[in-house]
């Protein structure tokens, strides 16, 4: 039964991706979206592409820093190659986390310590997502129109409360409780401690700033006036698109990102076609920027020299 689910799940994710994209094209004018994409100016597109290596290098350094705080070692060159490879896998395989899981697995083969490898990747990704959510909240409050009471979606609160309680009770089970205790200690050491938090925040903000800079360059390349007239509004919208891409239901965020753009842009008085064109352009940019991952398929099979022992038990 488990094997069958694993086989069907990617098919369902591909199907959901195509369904969402078809729905978006049905809701907007495909000809208008295509016309927008044809007007993109290449200098701006190439500028956005030139920003992407910076994202990988900073993210790889954040991973290296996290591993060091956990008591291990990770060469920066190896981390950059693994990050490129993981990003490429995430672009091609449904779910958006397979590349990160592979990154942890390959690191585990080098260090022979499962906990260090897995927690290093989990905490590094957690750092980026926490900062993204915080930044999105700040930009949304500053630039996006807020709903007036009664706020829609309040009926979801009981369900959210039940989910939180179930999760809390699940993590109190002995196996998960033991893992959770160790993971909490690692999160404190590598992310939340006084020595770790400033560098984690700075690196994650730098990565997200590079994402938003790429979005802004693409908007300029597409000739959107909002990029000049209201850049704060544009960046607030783009942080929501980035958050939508985190949802691991489709292939590399395709469909969810375009659906979010089709809904958000009209809410602020802009054409949905513009938002969809920007989302599609960003999706293609991310895919192209991940192609160097092919060159790291056989990235460093030997163990890391001088690898220190991880203090926690597996």
N, C-alpha and C positions, 0 to 999 in steps of 0.2 A: 504493500500500500504506500509506504514512504517513497519507494522508487518511482511509482507512478505519479505521485504528486510532484516530485522533482521534475519529471518530464513534462507534465502539463503546465506547471507554473510559468516557465518562460513563454509558452505559447499564449497563455492567458495575458501575460504582460505585453507581448507584441500585439495581441488583439486589442487590448485596452488602448495602447498607444495609437494604433491606426483608427480606432473608433473615435477617440478624442480629436485627432487631427481632422477626420472627416466631418465631425460635428462642428469644429471651429470654422472650417471652410464653408459649411452650410450656413452658419450664422453670419459670416462676413462676406464681403465681395472678393472672391479669389482673384479676379482680374485686377482689382485695385491693389491687393497685396503683391501680386506679381509685378505690377507697374512700379510699386515702391522699391522692390528689390532690384529692379533693373536700373534704377537711378543711383545706386550706391556709388560713391566716389572712392576709387581705389586707394588714394593716399591715406584716407581715414581708415579704410579697412586694413591696410597694411600696418598702420600705426597701432590699431587694436591688436593685431596679431603679434606685433613686436612686444607688447606688454605681457603676453602670456608666459614667456620663459621666466619672467620675474616672479609670477605667481608660483611656479613650480619650485624655484630655488628657495623662496621664503618658506613655503609649505614644507619642503624637505628639511630645511634648517629647523623648523618647529618640531618636526618628528625627531630629528637628531637630539635636540635639546630635551625633549620629553623622555627619550630613552636614557639619556645621561642622568637625568634627575631620578630615574628609576634604578640607577646603578649599573647601566650597561654602556656600551660604546657603539657608535654607528658612523662610519665614514660618510662625509657629506656627499662625495661623488657617487657612492653607492646609493645613498638615500635619494638623490636627484633622479638617477636612472630608474629606481623602483617606483618613484612617484609618477614619472612619465608612463611607465608600463601600467601601473594601477589605474591611472586616469584613462588610458586607452581602453583597458578592459571595461571600465565603468561605462565608457561611451558605446561599447558594442554589445555588452551582455545586460539583459534586463535586470532591474533591481537597484543598480547604482552602488552596490556595496561589494560586489564580487572582487573588484580590483583591490579594495582595501583588505578584504579577507586574504587574497593572494599575497599582498604585501606583508601581512603578518605571518603567513605560512612560510614564505621564502626567508623572512628574517629569522623565524624560529629554526630553520635548518642551519643557519649560520651560527646562532648562539646556543642552540640546544636547550633553550629555556622557553617553554610555551607561555608562561605567565608574562614574562617580560615582553615577548614579541606581540602578544595579543593586547595587553594593556597599553603598550606604547602606541599602537595604532588607534585604539579606542579613545584614549585620552587626547591624542593629537587631533582627531576629528571632532571630539567633543569641544575642544577649545575653539575651533573655528565656528562651529554651529552656535555655541552660546553667544559669542560676540556678534554673529550675524543676527540672531534674534534680538539682542539688545539694541543694536544699531537700527534694525528695522523698526523697532518700537519707537525709538527717538525720532527717526525721520518721519514715521507715519503720524505721530502726534504733531510734529512741526509743520508738515506740508500737506497731508492728506485730509480730506473732509471726514470728520468723525460722525457716525450715526447719532441721531438724536433719540432720547428715551421715548418709548421703550426700545431698548437695543435689540435688534434681531439676533436670534440664536440663543437667547436666555434659556429656552427650553432644553438646550443641550447640557446645561449645567448639572442636572441630576445624573445624566449618563456619564459625564466626566467624573463626577464624584464617585460613582460606583466603580468606574475603571481604576481610579486612583486607589480606592480601598482594596480592590482585588489584587492590584499590583503590589500593594504594601503587604497584604497577607501572603502573596506568593513568595516575596523575598524574605519572609520570615521562616519559610521551610528550611530545614537544616542544610541541605546541599547549597541552595542559593544563598542562604544567610551567611555561610562561611565564605563563599566567593564574594558576596557583596561587601563583607567586612574588609577583605583584602583589597578589593577594588576601591573602596572609599579611602583607604589609607594611601593607595597609589595616586588617586585623584588629588588628595591633599598635598602629597609630596611633589607631584609633577605639574600641578595646575594651580592650586589655590594657596599654596604657601607663600610667605612674604618674599622669598627669593624667586619663585617661579611665576607668580601672577603678573608682574609688570612685563616680563618678556613674552609671556603667552599672549597677553592683551595686545602688546605692540605688534607682534608678528601676525596675529590674526587680523587686526585692523589693517595692517599693510596688505595682506592678501585680499581682504574684502574691498579695500580701496582700489586695488588693481582690477578686480572684477567690475566695479562701478566705472572705473576709468575706461575700460574696454566698452562697456555699454554706452558711455557718453560719446566715445569716438565713433561707434556704429551709428548712433543717432545723428551725429554731425555728418557722417558719410551719407546717410539717407536723407539729409536735408531737413530734419525736423526742427522747427523753430523753437520748440520747448527746450532744446539743449542749450540755447542761448538766452531765451527769455525767462525760463524758470528751471534752471538746472537742479535746484533742490527738489522740486516736484518730480522731475525725471528720475533722480537718484532714489527717491522714496519709492516710486513705482518699481524700479529695478530691484530694490532689496526684496520686495514682495515676490518678484519673479524668481530671485535666487532661493528664497524660502520654499517656493513651490517646487523647485527642482530637487530639493532635499527629500521630498516624499518619494519613497522607493516603490512606486507602483508601475512605472512605465520604463521605457528604454531611455536612459540619460535625460530624463525629465521631459522628453518630447510629448506633446499633447497636453500635459499639465501646465507647462510654462506658457504655451500658446493660448490655452483656455483662460488662464489667469489674466493674460494681457488683453484678451477679447472682452473680459468683464471689467477690468480696472480702468482701461483707457476711457470708455464712455462715462464712467463715474466722475471723471475730472474734466469732462467737456471736450475730449479729444476723440478722434476717429479710432474705432476698434482696429481697422486695417493697419494703422500706423503701429499700434502695439504688437499686433501679430507679426508684421514684417520685421520689427526689431527683435522679437523673440526668435523668429526663424533664423535671422541673420546671426544672432548670438549662438544658437545651437550649432550652426555650421562652423562658426569660428571655433567653438570649443572642440568640435570633432577634428578639425584641421590641426589645431594646436596640439592635440594629443598624439598625432601621427609619429612624432619622434620616438614614442614608446616602443615602436617596432625594433629599434636598434638596441633595446635593452632586454630583449627576450631571454638572453643568456647572461644576464648581469651578475657577475661575481658569484660563482658557486662555492668558493672556499669560505671558510669561517673567518670572521672578523679578527684580525690580529690583536692580541692583547685584550680580548673580551673579558670583562670582569664578571664574576658570578652574581646572579640576581639574589637579593637577600631573602625573597619570599619563596615558599615552597610552591611547587606546581600543583 
